[in-house]
């Protein structure tokens, strides 16, 4: 059942607060076993990222009006890196951290159901592993994406939300940009999040996150 109009703003504030208090949603919770090629997953170059100032300016810029009504996502297609998957639904764990797809099924991806639906005004967030269970994960090649590439999300109402990549960035988990990923937007945005960077064998996790930012076209 969709939320009642007007409830999403308050919910968004609560979710942002939860995410800020539990950055582990895309930090240590994302599994990386370090059993794949030694050079690790692809890393986006600096040219594929936007400066922090540009990101802030974009979030407060005027909306172009292209938005869809709420409808839960069913599938994710990223032709450039060969991703074609059915999307699961992710919520919150009992401790308040955000759920991620099961580590023993790294080929799966999930939509964070407390955020916007893809195509709706706001930030729609999809999470996936970079690897797991000795296999490449659904977002192993996310670092190969570049501005202008296309991401498609099939929705429950039969429509397909088509997004154009604006930036792909690698950030240290200790400085995860919670507000930029989960915060309010004046347009329909999409964020794909996974692990990246160096695999730290002592902690058993990757040191960074790779985040793709896209806008509905």
DRENTOR-615893 format. One record per atom (N, C-alpha, C): x, y, z. Coordinates in pm, whole numbers, padded with zeros to 5 digits, always signed. Example, Ala and Ser with C-alpha at 12.3 -4.5 7.8 and 13.67 -1.06 7.14 Angstrom:
// residues 2
+01319-00569+00780
+01230-00450+00780
+01320-00330+00780
+01285-00225+00708
+01367-00106+00714
+01290+00003+00787
This chain:
// residues 217
+00084-00119+00000
+00000+00000+00000
+00088+00125+00000
+00067+00219-00092
+00150+00339-00095
+00124+00427+00026
+00225+00509+00063
+00209+00602+00173
+00105+00707+00139
+00042+00761+00242
-00051+00872+00221
+00027+00995+00181
-00024+01078+00092
+00045+01202+00054
+00077+01284+00178
+00198+01335+00181
+00240+01418+00293
+00317+01341+00398
+00304+01207+00399
+00375+01128+00500
+00521+01112+00465
+00553+01122+00333
+00688+01093+00291
+00791+01192+00344
+00754+01319+00357
+00849+01418+00405
+00895+01385+00547
+00799+01357+00637
+00836+01324+00773
+00914+01194+00778
+00871+01098+00697
+00942+00971+00694
+01084+00992+00646
+01102+01078+00546
+01235+01104+00494
+01326+01161+00599
+01272+01249+00683
+01353+01306+00791
+01395+01198+00889
+01302+01110+00923
+01334+01003+01017
+01439+00909+00958
+01420+00874+00832
+01513+00781+00768
+01652+00842+00760
+01661+00969+00727
+01791+01034+00718
+01859+01031+00854
+01783+01052+00960
+01841+01046+01093
+01891+00908+01127
+01814+00807+01091
+01855+00669+01115
+01981+00636+01039
+01984+00679+00911
+02101+00649+00829
+02225+00718+00883
+02209+00841+00931
+02322+00914+00985
+02377+00845+01109
+02289+00781+01185
+02332+00713+01307
+02382+00572+01278
+02365+00525+01156
+02403+00388+01122
+02465+00383+00985
+02578+00450+00970
+02646+00452+00840
+02692+00313+00799
+02688+00219+00894
+02725+00082+00863
+02637+00021+00756
+02527+00086+00719
+02441+00033+00614
+02519+00004+00487
+02616+00087+00456
+02697+00062+00338
+02843+00051+00377
+02869+00038+00502
+03006+00025+00550
+03037-00120+00577
+03059-00151+00704
+03102-00286+00739
+02997-00391+00706
+02871-00350+00695
+02767-00448+00667
+02782-00510+00529
+02831-00432+00434
+02852-00486+00300
+02969-00583+00303
+02943-00704+00261
+03045-00808+00268
+03143-00797+00153
+03271-00815+00185
+03375-00825+00082
+03474-00928+00129
+03480-01041+00064
+03562-01152+00113
+03707-01146+00068
+03735-01061-00031
+03873-01049-00075
+03926-01174-00143
+03840-01253-00206
+03885-01377-00268
+03883-01366-00420
+03856-01248-00471
+03851-01227-00615
+03983-01168-00664
+03994-01129-00792
+04122-01082-00845
+04189-00977-00756
+04321-00987-00746
+04396-00903-00653
+04382-00755-00681
+04356-00718-00807
+04345-00575-00838
+04211-00516-00796
+04118-00603-00753
+03992-00554-00697
+03895-00505-00803
+03779-00460-00759
+03677-00412-00852
+03719-00282-00918
+03661-00248-01034
+03696-00124-01104
+03673-00002-01016
+03761+00096-01032
+03754+00219-00952
+03718+00335-01044
+03616+00413-01009
+03583+00529-01094
+03694+00633-01088
+03730+00694-01200
+03833+00797-01201
+03780+00927-01143
+03868+01018-01101
+03823+01147-01047
+03732+01222-01143
+03752+01204-01272
+03672+01276-01372
+03526+01235-01368
+03497+01117-01311
+03359+01069-01305
+03284+01121-01184
+03354+01196-01097
+03293+01247-00975
+03268+01396-00986
+03179+01444-00901
+03152+01587-00893
+03211+01641-00765
+03244+01768-00766
+03294+01829-00645
+03181+01840-00544
+03216+01849-00417
+03115+01861-00312
+03032+01987-00333
+03095+02095-00374
+03023+02221-00396
+02920+02206-00507
+02958+02137-00615
+02865+02116-00725
+02749+02029-00682
+02777+01930-00598
+02671+01841-00551
+02570+01917-00468
+02617+02003-00379
+02526+02081-00296
+02444+02177-00381
+02511+02241-00477
+02440+02335-00563
+02331+02265-00641
+02359+02143-00686
+02260+02069-00764
+02138+02034-00680
+02159+01999-00554
+02049+01957-00470
+01953+02071-00440
+01999+02194-00448
+01910+02306-00419
+01868+02379-00546
+01904+02326-00662
+01868+02389-00788
+01722+02366-00819
+01671+02436-00918
+01531+02423-00954
+01503+02287-01017
+01388+02233-00988
+01348+02106-01044
+01311+02123-01191
+01341+02020-01271
+01302+02027-01410
+01162+01969-01432
+01096+01925-01325
+00958+01881-01334
+00937+01739-01378
+01043+01665-01415
+01025+01529-01462
+01019+01434-01344
+00899+01394-01306
+00882+01298-01199
+00767+01206-01235
+00765+01089-01172
+00658+00992-01190
+00586+00975-01057
+00470+00914-01061
+00399+00882-00938
+00468+00767-00867
+00435+00745-00739
+00497+00636-00665
+00459+00500-00721
+00557+00412-00736
+00535+00274-00779
+00661+00197-00746
+00648+00088-00672
+00765+00014-00628
+00844-00045-00746
+00976-00050-00733
+01059-00106-00841
+01054-00258-00842
+01066-00313-00959
+01066-00459-00975
+01195-00512-01036
+01260-00430-01121
+01381-00480-01187
+01479-00366-01211
+01606-00403-01226
+01713-00308-01252
+01792-00356-01373
+01811-00265-01469
+01887-00297-01589
+01996-00191-01611
+02120-00236-01619
+02233-00147-01647
+02309-00209-01764
+02268-00177-01888
+02325-00245-02005
+02478-00240-02012
+02539-00129-01975
+02683-00115-01992
+02762-00220-01916
+02715-00259-01797
+02791-00354-01717
+02718-00488-01703
+02617-00508-01787
+02551-00638-01793
+02468-00675-01671
+02410-00577-01605
+02327-00604-01488
+02180-00608-01530
+02115-00720-01504
+01973-00737-01533
+01917-00823-01420
+01861-00761-01317
+01820-00835-01199
+01682-00791-01151
+01617-00883-01080
+01495-00852-01009
+01534-00787-00875
+01460-00686-00834
+01493-00615-00712
+01415-00667-00593
+01485-00684-00482
+01420-00717-00356
+01381-00589-00284
+01322-00606-00167
+01277-00493-00086
+01355-00493+00044
+01418-00382+00077
+01501-00372+00197
+01440-00272+00295
+01449-00304+00422
+01400-00215+00525
+01506-00188+00629
+01467-00191+00756
+01559-00168+00866
+01572-00293+00952
+01693-00317+01001
+01716-00424+01096
+01666-00382+01234
+01650-00476+01326
+01604-00441+01461
+01692-00337+01531
+01822-00333+01496
+01911-00236+01560
+01911-00100+01491
+01826-00084+01391
+01815+00045+01323
+01904+00060+01202
+01992-00036+01175
+02074-00028+01054
+01991-00070+00933
+02036-00028+00818
+01964-00058+00695
+01998-00199+00646
+01899-00273+00606
+01921-00407+00554
+01997-00401+00421
+02070-00508+00393
+02134-00524+00263
+02098-00662+00210
+02115-00688+00081
+02085-00821+00028
+02169-00927+00099
+02126-01052+00099
+02201-01158+00167
+02341-01175+00109
+02438-01189+00198
+02578-01197+00155
+02607-01323+00073
+02529-01429+00095
+02554-01552+00020
+02485-01552-00116
+02419-01440-00149
+02360-01421-00282
+02404-01285-00336
+02534-01269-00365
+02586-01137-00405
+02534-01088-00539
+02466-01175-00613
+02411-01135-00743
+02280-01058-00727
+02228-01047-00606
+02100-00981-00583
+02119-00834-00547
+02017-00754-00571
+02016-00613-00533
+01882-00582-00470
+01878-00476-00388
+01754-00443-00321
+01730-00293-00314
+01603-00257-00316
+01560-00118-00305
+01530-00085-00160
+01580+00029-00112
+01556+00073+00024
+01415+00133+00032
+01324+00057+00093
+01181+00088+00084
+01136+00206+00168
+01223+00261+00252
+01186+00379+00331
+01220+00509+00257
+01272+00499+00138
+01301+00617+00056
+01200+00630-00056
+01232+00715-00152
+01143+00734-00267
+01146+00611-00357
+01039+00591-00432
+01042+00488-00535
+01110+00548-00658
+01183+00468-00736
+01253+00521-00852
+01160+00591-00951
+01191+00717-00980
+01109+00797-01068
+01025+00899-00994
+01001+00872-00866
+00929+00965-00781
+01024+01075-00735
+00971+01192-00702
+01057+01299-00651
+01125+01254-00523
+01256+01268-00517
+01332+01226-00401
+01443+01131-00440
+01513+01081-00338
+01626+00992-00360
+01583+00847-00346
+01589+00772-00457
+01565+00628-00454
+01700+00559-00442
+01713+00469-00347
+01842+00407-00318
+01835+00256-00340
+01929+00204-00417
+01939+00061-00444
+02076+00014-00397
+02079-00092-00317
+02201-00145-00258
+02236-00281-00316
+02364-00308-00332
+02410-00437-00382
+02553-00463-00341
+02590-00588-00334
+02726-00626-00294
+02824-00615-00411
+02950-00593-00377
+03056-00594-00477
+03106-00736-00501
+03101-00819-00396
+03135-00960-00408
+03079-01033-00288
+03099-01163-00286
+03050-01245-00177
+03046-01391-00216
+03067-01478-00119
+03064-01623-00144
+03159-01663-00257
+03272-01590-00270
+03371-01622-00372
+03333-01583-00513
+03229-01500-00527
+03182-01461-00659
+03173-01309-00670
+03179-01261-00792
+03154-01119-00815
+03009-01087-00782
+02990-00969-00723
+02856-00926-00688
+02790-00850-00801
+02662-00817-00782
+02584-00749-00884
+02646-00614-00921
+02711-00547-00825
+02769-00416-00853
+02921-00419-00859
+02978-00534-00892
+03124-00543-00901
+03181-00442-00999
+03114-00420-01111
+03165-00331-01215
+03104-00190-01208
+03044-00154-01096
+02980-00023-01088
+03079+00091-01113
+03206+00070-01076
+03309+00171-01097
+03340+00197-01243
+03289+00116-01334
+03308+00137-01479
+03207+00235-01536
+03104+00264-01462
+03001+00356-01513
+03056+00498-01521
+03001+00574-01617
+03048+00711-01641
+02926+00803-01661
+02945+00933-01640
+02837+01027-01665
+02781+01011-01806
+02650+01011-01817
+02585+00992-01945
+02537+00850-01969
+02590+00752-01894
+02543+00615-01907
+02399+00605-01856
+02330+00498-01896
+02188+00483-01867
+02163+00368-01769
+02072+00393-01676
+02022+00291-01582
+01871+00289-01593
+01812+00169-01603
+01668+00157-01616
+01610+00078-01499
+01498+00124-01449
+01430+00055-01339
+01286+00025-01382
+01252-00105-01388
+01115-00145-01417
+01030-00133-01292
+00909-00078-01307
+00825-00049-01192
+00698-00134-01191
+00635-00143-01074
+00518-00228-01058
+00401-00184-01144
+00396-00056-01179
+00285-00008-01261
+00307-00031-01411
+00415-00101-01445
+00443-00134-01584
+00531-00034-01655
+00558+00079-01593
+00645+00180-01654
+00792+00147-01630
+00878+00211-01706
+01023+00198-01688
+01081+00337-01665
+01143+00355-01550
+01208+00482-01517
+01350+00478-01572
+01382+00574-01658
+01513+00578-01725
+01596+00690-01664
+01712+00654-01612
+01798+00750-01545
+01929+00768-01621
+01981+00889-01619
+02112+00917-01677
+02211+00943-01564
+02325+00876-01570
+02427+00889-01467
+02485+01030-01468
+02494+01089-01349
+02555+01221-01332
+02697+01210-01279
+02720+01117-01187
+02854+01098-01134
+02866+00961-01070
+02990+00912-01062
+03020+00786-00995
+03142+00813-00908
+03128+00790-00779
+03232+00835-00687
+03271+00726-00588
+03397+00728-00549
+03446+00641-00442
+03473+00727-00320
+03417+00689-00206
+03433+00768-00084
+03471+00676+00031
+03552+00723+00124
+03584+00642+00243
+03457+00616+00325
+03444+00496+00376
+03326+00464+00454
+03312+00554+00577
+03425+00597+00630
+03421+00684+00748
+03363+00821+00716
+03357+00855+00585
+03300+00984+00545
+03183+00962+00450
+03104+00861+00477
+02991+00831+00390
+02897+00951+00383
+02863+00997+00260
+02781+01118+00244
+02633+01091+00264
+02595+01067+00388
+02458+01026+00420
+02353+01121+00365
+02372+01251+00387
+02271+01346+00342
+02262+01349+00190
+02373+01339+00122
+02369+01344-00024
+02303+01220-00082
+02321+01105-00016
+02261+00982-00066
+02114+00972-00030
+02081+01002+00095
+01945+00979+00145
+01864+01107+00163
+01928+01222+00153
+01860+01348+00182
+01757+01387+00078
+01678+01489+00108
+01571+01533+00018
+01624+01590-00113
+01547+01572-00220
+01581+01624-00352
+01459+01695-00410
+01484+01787-00502
+01373+01853-00571
+01346+01788-00705
+01409+01672-00731
+01390+01601-00856
+01391+01451-00828
+01371+01372-00930
+01373+01227-00915
+01516+01178-00933
+01577+01134-00825
+01715+01089-00830
+01728+00941-00795
+01836+00882-00838
+01865+00741-00810
+02007+00731-00758
+02027+00648-00656
+02160+00622-00603
+02180+00470-00597
+02291+00424-00654
+02332+00284-00644
+02456+00279-00556
+02455+00191-00457
+02562+00191-00356
+02619+00051-00339
+02753+00044-00333
+02821-00082-00306
+02953-00053-00237
+03033-00156-00215
+03166-00139-00156
+03269-00118-00266
+03389-00074-00225
+03496-00053-00321
+03624-00017-00250
+03724+00018-00329
+03853+00053-00271
+03936-00068-00237
+04014-00057-00131
+04106-00163-00088
+04035-00257+00008
+04061-00385-00006
+04007-00482+00088
+04102-00495+00207
+04051-00466+00325
+04129-00472+00448
+04111-00610+00510
+04212-00693+00501
+04201-00830+00548
+04190-00837+00701
+04238-00738+00769
+04228-00739+00916
+04083-00721+00960
+04012-00629+00895
+03873-00605+00932
+03776-00695+00855
+03823-00745+00740
+03737-00828+00657
+03640-00750+00572
+03670-00620+00548
+03580-00534+00472
+03658-00443+00380
+03590-00391+00278
+03648-00289+00192
+03651-00156+00266
+03745-00072+00228
+03764+00055+00298
+03670+00165+00250
+03617+00152+00129
+03540+00260+00069
+03403+00214+00022
+03325+00309-00023
+03201+00283-00095
+03210+00342-00234
+03148+00279-00331
+03130+00335-00465
+02982+00371-00476
+02955+00496-00513
+02818+00546-00518
+02793+00606-00655
+02687+00562-00719
+02646+00618-00848
+02525+00709-00824
+02532+00830-00880
+02422+00927-00872
+02363+00944-01011
+02231+00937-01022
+02167+00953-01152
+02038+01033-01136
+01989+01084-01248
+01868+01166-01251
+01773+01112-01357
+01643+01117-01328
+01542+01072-01423
+01547+01156-01550
+01540+01089-01666
+01542+01163-01793
+01403+01158-01856
